[in-house]
Amino acid sequence: MTIRDLLKRTPFRLAATFSLFFITTVLVLFVVIYIGASARLVSDIRGRVQATQNSLALLDTEMTFDNLIKVVQGEAESVRDPDFIIELVDKDGNFQAGNVRGVRHSDRWMVLKRADVFLTMDKGEPDDEFLAIWRPLTNGRLLVGSDNSEVKQMKSFLMKVLGFGLLATSIAMGLCATYLVRQTQHRINAFANPLARVSQGHTSARVPISGLQDDIDQVALQVNRMLGNLQRLIENVNQSSSDIAHDLKKPVGRLRQRLDDARRKAKSVEEFQGAVDSALVDIDSITETFDALLRITQIEAGARKARFVQVDLNPLLGEVQDVYDVVAEDTGDKLAYATDVHGPAYVRGDPELLVQLFANLVENSIRHCPAATEIKLRLHERDKAYVVEVSDNGPGIPERERENVFRRLYRLERARSTAGSGLGLSLVAAIVELHGAKIKLRDNEPGLCVEVCFPHV
């Protein structure tokens, strides 16, 4: 991998940014400590200098100037510490006492280099510096100063600490950055690799879940859910293509045969007209099949979610029962509706699609069950969900076939002799999925019970 490629990596840029921010923070903190410690030491030195001046100035008011000269001279001669300087001059600026001579007058603090002043007791280093200030007295001026080597030593120490600190910080940040880059790149690859496999046609690939239950795991779950929906849609498309080719081949072939026979064998206009009418019926049936397929595709795409409103299942199911009660009677069946929910049973959904959902289930029972079948609609509440049951005491569906019946154009063998396209339950499954509900087929002993569970609003 080239440096240019490395710079394009998001984990590397994040690690570099984090490292730069951390090192900058360390430098800023060091500057604050450096300035604060220097100011504190300078303040302490000035405090010692001013304390000495105050004590000598007090003697100036209590004693004569000559006596002060003796005290200053004694102080200068007794000082064995080369870090301390003192000078007393009269009003004319003539030297009277001290261990330093000829220091220029100033009303402010001065930084004096040892090489620039004349010291009577010079035991220090040539590059030493003194922090000193003059103070006026009754008959002269007094200079007191102290070596600021403490400040220099502190600064030198802090610079060494900074050097070692930056070195240690750089090594630590390098290790952390390397770890961060590897971990981040690993998590990115965990997404990139499965998505690359999906793009190559392996729709079963999924993003691994780390188990940390962090935000990335949440995103991975959403991605896996999306991939699952994508796989299901692709499988439905593939299955639909196969089913269309299989199930529509016969009616299209039969249609062509009828038209060909009519063209070649019809002996009268009436016979030809009858063949055309029969062909139109077949064409209408094929058109209805394609319309149903298109409707299922539109529902699966989620476009109808924009029409979702709050729907009360109680009156909606009562409306379905009212409409199909007459249809059931015409076939010798009996349709009943019961509810265990006292009050509104609100869900979010498209009222038209919900009516079609339950209408398809009732129609399936009427169409595929023998006469005198009892069909029941029931609404009840379970585990914070509204459950709608459509049950009958007909022949039911074998357990091994219950997953297949939701496939497009799939029909049980015994149902192939009845009218229908095999899309009713596929449409039901699409509507259920759109509403975030769950559907389950179970044995009604005898017959079939279809459960549709809607989450509470």
C-alpha positions in Angstrom: 0.0 0.0 0.0 1.4 3.4 -1.0 1.5 6.5 1.2 -1.2 8.1 -1.0 -3.5 5.1 -0.5 -2.8 5.2 3.2 -3.8 8.9 3.4 -7.1 8.0 1.8 -8.0 5.6 4.5 -10.5 6.9 6.9 -9.1 5.1 10.0 -5.6 6.5 9.3 -7.0 10.0 9.0 -9.0 9.6 12.2 -6.0 8.3 14.0 -3.7 11.1 12.7 -6.3 13.7 13.7 -6.7 12.2 17.1 -2.9 12.0 17.6 -2.4 15.6 16.5 -5.2 16.8 18.8 -3.7 14.9 21.7 -0.2 16.1 21.2 -1.4 19.7 20.7 -3.3 19.4 24.0 -0.1 18.2 25.7 1.9 21.1 24.3 -0.8 23.7 25.3 -0.8 22.2 28.8 2.9 22.3 29.0 3.0 26.0 27.9 0.5 26.8 30.6 2.5 25.0 33.3 5.8 26.5 31.9 4.4 30.1 32.1 2.7 29.5 35.4 5.7 28.0 37.1 8.1 30.6 35.8 5.8 33.4 36.9 5.5 31.8 40.4 9.3 31.4 40.8 9.9 35.0 39.6 7.2 36.2 42.1 9.0 34.3 44.9 12.3 35.8 44.1 10.8 39.3 44.0 9.2 38.6 47.3 12.5 37.6 48.9 14.2 40.7 47.5 11.4 43.0 48.7 11.4 41.4 52.1 15.1 42.2 52.5 14.6 45.7 51.2 11.8 46.3 53.7 13.8 45.1 56.6 16.7 47.4 55.7 14.4 50.3 54.9 12.9 49.9 58.4 16.5 50.4 59.8 16.8 53.5 57.7 14.0 55.2 59.6 15.2 54.0 63.0 18.9 54.6 62.6 21.2 57.1 61.0 22.4 56.7 57.4 25.9 55.9 58.7 24.6 53.1 60.9 22.7 51.8 57.9 25.9 51.8 55.9 27.5 49.6 58.6 24.6 47.2 58.6 24.6 46.9 54.8 28.4 46.4 54.7 28.1 43.8 57.4 25.3 42.1 55.4 27.4 42.2 52.2 30.5 40.8 54.0 28.5 38.0 55.7 26.8 36.8 52.5 28.4 33.6 51.4 25.7 32.9 48.9 26.8 34.2 45.5 23.1 34.4 44.5 22.5 37.6 46.6 23.7 41.1 45.6 23.3 44.4 47.6 24.5 48.0 47.0 23.9 51.2 49.0 24.6 54.6 47.5 24.1 58.2 48.7 22.0 60.9 47.2 24.8 61.7 44.7 25.0 58.0 43.6 28.4 57.4 45.3 29.0 53.8 46.5 28.7 53.4 50.3 28.4 49.7 50.9 27.6 46.3 49.3 29.0 43.5 47.3 28.3 45.0 43.9 29.2 48.4 42.4 28.1 50.6 39.5 24.7 49.2 38.9 22.7 51.6 36.8 19.7 53.2 38.4 16.2 52.2 37.4 12.7 52.5 39.0 11.8 49.1 37.6 12.9 45.5 38.1 16.1 44.7 36.2 17.7 41.5 35.0 21.5 41.9 35.5 24.0 39.5 34.0 26.9 38.6 36.3 29.4 39.6 33.5 27.9 43.2 33.4 28.2 44.0 37.1 31.3 44.3 39.4 31.0 41.8 42.2 33.3 42.0 45.1 32.7 38.3 45.9 32.3 36.5 42.6 31.8 32.8 43.1 29.1 32.2 40.5 29.0 31.4 36.8 29.6 34.1 34.2 26.2 33.5 32.6 24.3 33.9 35.9 21.6 36.5 36.0 20.2 38.6 38.9 16.7 39.9 39.4 17.2 43.3 41.2 15.4 46.6 42.0 16.4 50.0 43.5 14.6 51.5 46.4 14.9 55.1 47.5 15.9 55.8 51.2 16.2 58.9 53.3 19.7 59.8 52.2 20.3 57.5 49.2 19.1 54.4 47.4 19.4 50.7 48.1 19.7 47.9 45.5 18.9 44.4 46.4 18.9 41.5 44.0 18.8 37.7 43.9 20.1 35.2 41.4 17.3 33.7 39.2 19.0 30.4 38.6 16.0 28.7 40.1 14.0 29.9 37.1 16.6 28.7 34.6 16.9 25.3 36.3 13.1 25.0 36.4 12.9 25.9 32.7 15.7 23.4 31.8 13.9 20.7 33.8 10.6 21.4 32.2 12.1 21.3 28.7 13.6 17.9 29.5 10.3 16.7 30.8 8.6 18.0 27.6 11.1 16.2 25.5 10.7 12.9 27.3 6.9 13.5 27.6 6.5 14.2 23.8 8.6 11.1 23.0 6.5 8.9 25.4 3.3 10.5 24.1 4.3 10.0 20.5 5.1 6.3 21.1 1.9 5.8 23.1 -0.2 7.6 20.5 1.5 5.6 17.7 0.6 2.4 19.4 -2.9 3.6 20.1 -3.3 4.9 16.5 -2.1 1.6 15.2 -4.6 -0.2 17.3 -7.3 2.2 16.4 -6.5 1.9 12.7 -6.5 -1.9 12.8 -9.7 -2.1 14.8 -11.5 0.5 12.7 -10.4 -1.0 9.5 -11.5 -4.4 10.8 -15.0 -3.0 11.4 -15.1 -1.3 8.0 -14.0 -4.5 6.3 -16.7 -6.3 8.2 -19.2 -4.2 6.3 -17.2 -3.9 3.0 -16.6 -7.6 2.4 -20.2 -8.8 2.8 -21.4 -5.9 0.7 -18.8 -6.8 -2.0 -20.0 -10.4 -2.0 -23.6 -9.3 -2.3 -22.7 -7.2 -5.3 -21.2 -10.3 -6.8 -24.4 -12.2 -6.4 -23.9 -13.9 -3.0 -27.1 -12.4 -1.5 -26.8 -14.6 1.6 -23.7 -12.7 2.9 -24.3 -10.8 6.1 -22.3 -8.3 8.3 -20.9 -10.1 11.4 -22.1 -8.8 14.8 -19.3 -8.2 17.3 -21.5 -8.7 20.3 -20.5 -5.3 21.8 -24.0 -4.0 21.3 -22.6 -0.6 20.3 -23.8 1.8 17.7 -21.9 -0.1 15.0 -23.6 -3.3 15.9 -26.9 -1.4 15.6 -25.9 -0.3 12.1 -24.8 -3.8 11.3 -28.3 -5.1 12.3 -30.0 -2.6 10.1 -27.7 -3.5 7.2 -28.4 -7.2 7.7 -32.1 -6.5 7.8 -31.8 -4.6 4.6 -29.7 -7.4 3.0 -32.3 -9.9 4.2 -35.1 -7.9 2.5 -33.0 -7.6 -0.6 -32.4 -11.3 -0.6 -36.0 -12.0 -0.2 -37.0 -9.6 -3.0 -34.4 -11.2 -5.3 -35.6 -14.7 -4.5 -39.2 -13.6 -5.0 -38.3 -12.1 -8.4 -36.4 -15.2 -9.4 -39.1 -17.5 -8.1 -41.8 -15.3 -9.8 -39.9 -15.4 -13.1 -39.8 -19.2 -12.8 -43.4 -19.5 -11.7 -44.6 -17.1 -14.5 -42.7 -19.1 -17.1 -44.1 -22.3 -15.7 -47.7 -21.3 -14.9 -48.4 -19.0 -17.8 -46.8 -21.2 -20.4 -49.8 -23.5 -20.6 -52.5 -20.8 -20.8 -50.5 -18.9 -23.4 -49.9 -22.1 -25.4 -53.6 -23.0 -25.0 -54.6 -19.6 -26.2 -52.4 -19.8 -29.2 -53.8 -23.3 -30.0 -57.4 -22.1 -29.8 -56.7 -19.1 -32.1 -54.8 -21.3 -34.5 -57.6 -23.9 -34.5 -60.1 -21.1 -35.1 -58.1 -19.7 -38.0 -57.8 -23.1 -39.6 -60.9 -25.0 -38.6 -63.7 -22.5 -38.0 -66.5 -23.2 -40.5 -68.7 -20.3 -39.6 -68.5 -16.8 -38.2 -70.2 -18.0 -35.1 -67.5 -20.7 -34.4 -64.7 -18.2 -35.1 -66.5 -15.6 -32.8 -66.8 -18.2 -30.0 -63.1 -19.0 -30.3 -62.2 -15.3 -30.1 -64.5 -14.9 -27.0 -62.8 -17.8 -25.3 -59.4 -16.4 -26.1 -60.4 -13.0 -24.7 -61.4 -14.7 -21.4 -57.9 -16.3 -21.3 -56.2 -13.0 -22.0 -58.3 -11.3 -19.3 -57.1 -14.0 -16.8 -53.5 -13.5 -17.8 -53.9 -9.7 -17.5 -55.4 -10.1 -14.1 -52.4 -12.2 -13.1 -49.9 -9.5 -14.2 -51.9 -6.8 -12.5 -51.8 -8.7 -9.3 -48.0 -9.2 -9.7 -47.6 -5.5 -10.3 -49.7 -4.7 -7.2 -47.6 -7.0 -5.0 -44.4 -5.4 -6.3 -45.7 -1.9 -5.5 -46.7 -3.0 -2.0 -43.3 -4.6 -1.4 -41.6 -1.4 -2.5 -43.3 0.4 0.4 -44.9 3.2 -1.6 -48.3 2.8 0.2 -46.7 3.7 3.5 -47.4 7.3 2.8 -51.1 6.6 3.1 -50.9 5.1 6.6 -53.4 6.4 9.1 -54.7 5.2 12.5 -57.1 2.4 11.8 -59.5 0.7 14.2 -59.6 -3.0 13.5 -62.9 -3.6 15.2 -65.2 -1.8 12.6 -62.9 -2.8 9.7 -63.3 -6.5 10.5 -67.1 -6.0 11.0 -67.2 -4.4 7.5 -65.4 -7.4 6.0 -67.9 -9.7 7.7 -70.9 -7.7 6.4 -69.6 -7.8 2.8 -68.7 -11.5 2.7 -71.5 -12.9 4.8 -73.8 -12.9 1.7 -71.0 -14.5 -0.4 -70.6 -17.2 2.2 -74.3 -17.9 2.3 -74.4 -18.3 -1.5 -71.9 -21.1 -1.3 -73.6 -22.7 1.7 -70.9 -21.5 4.2 -71.3 -19.6 7.4 -69.1 -16.5 8.3 -69.1 -15.2 11.9 -67.1 -12.4 13.6 -66.2 -12.2 17.3 -64.0 -9.8 19.2 -62.5 -10.0 22.7 -61.3 -6.3 22.5 -63.6 -3.9 24.3 -63.0 -0.6 22.7 -60.9 0.6 19.8 -58.1 -1.6 18.5 -55.9 1.0 16.8 -53.1 0.1 14.4 -51.1 2.1 11.8 -51.9 1.1 8.3 -53.6 1.6 4.9 -57.4 0.9 5.4 -57.8 -0.3 1.8 -55.0 -2.8 2.0 -56.1 -4.1 5.4 -59.6 -4.8 4.0 -58.0 -6.6 1.1 -55.8 -8.6 3.4 -58.7 -10.0 5.4 -61.0 -10.2 2.3 -58.3 -12.4 0.6 -58.1 -14.7 3.6 -61.9 -15.1 3.8 -62.1 -15.6 0.0 -59.5 -18.4 0.2 -61.6 -20.2 2.8 -64.8 -19.9 0.7 -63.0 -20.9 -2.5 -61.0 -23.9 -1.3 -63.4 -25.3 1.3 -66.4 -27.5 0.7 -69.9 -26.3 1.2 -71.2 -25.9 4.8 -67.8 -24.7 6.1 -67.7 -22.6 9.2 -65.5 -19.5 8.7 -64.7 -17.4 11.8 -63.1 -14.0 12.1 -61.8 -13.2 15.6 -60.0 -10.2 17.1 -58.2 -10.5 20.4 -55.2 -9.0 22.3 -52.0 -10.9 23.2 -48.5 -9.7 24.3 -49.1 -6.1 23.5 -50.4 -6.9 20.0 -53.7 -7.2 18.3 -54.2 -10.7 16.8 -56.7 -11.3 14.0 -57.6 -15.0 13.3 -59.3 -16.2 10.2 -60.1 -19.9 10.7 -62.2 -22.6 9.0 -63.0 -26.3 9.4 -62.1 -27.2 5.9 -59.3 -29.5 4.6 -56.5 -27.2 5.8 -52.9 -26.9 4.4 -50.3 -29.6 5.0 -47.6 -28.4 7.4 -44.8 -29.0 4.8 -46.7 -26.7 2.3 -47.4 -23.8 4.7 -44.3 -21.8 3.7 -44.7 -22.4 0.0 -48.2 -21.0 -0.2 -46.9 -17.5 0.2 -44.8 -17.8 -2.9 -46.1 -16.0 -6.0 -48.2 -18.2 -8.4 -47.8 -21.3 -6.1 -50.8 -23.5 -5.9 -51.5 -26.7 -4.1 -52.2 -29.7 -6.3 -55.8 -29.9 -5.2 -56.4 -26.2 -5.9 -55.2 -26.3 -9.5 -58.7 -27.2 -10.6 -60.3 -24.1 -9.0 -60.2 -20.6 -10.4 -57.4 -18.3 -9.2 -53.8 -17.3 -10.0 -52.0 -18.4 -6.9 -51.3 -14.8 -5.9 -53.8 -14.3 -3.1 -51.6 -15.4 -0.2 -48.6 -13.7 -1.8 -50.5 -10.4 -1.7 -51.5 -11.1 1.9 -47.8 -11.7 2.9 -46.8 -8.4 1.1 -49.5 -6.4 3.0 -48.5 -8.0 6.3 -44.8 -7.2 5.7 -45.7 -3.6 4.8 -47.5 -3.1 8.1 -44.8 -4.6 10.2 -47.1 -7.4 11.2 -46.5 -11.1 11.4 -48.5 -13.9 9.9 -48.6 -17.6 10.9 -50.5 -20.6 9.6 -51.5 -23.3 12.1 -53.7 -26.3 12.3 -57.3 -25.6 13.4 -58.0 -29.3 14.0 -59.7 -29.6 11.5 -59.0 -26.9 9.0 -56.7 -24.0 8.9 -56.2 -21.0 11.2 -54.4 -17.9 9.9 -53.0 -15.5 12.6 -52.0 -12.0 11.8 -50.4 -10.0 14.7 -50.3 -6.2 14.6 -48.1 -4.2 17.0 -49.9 -1.6 19.2 -49.8 2.0 18.0 
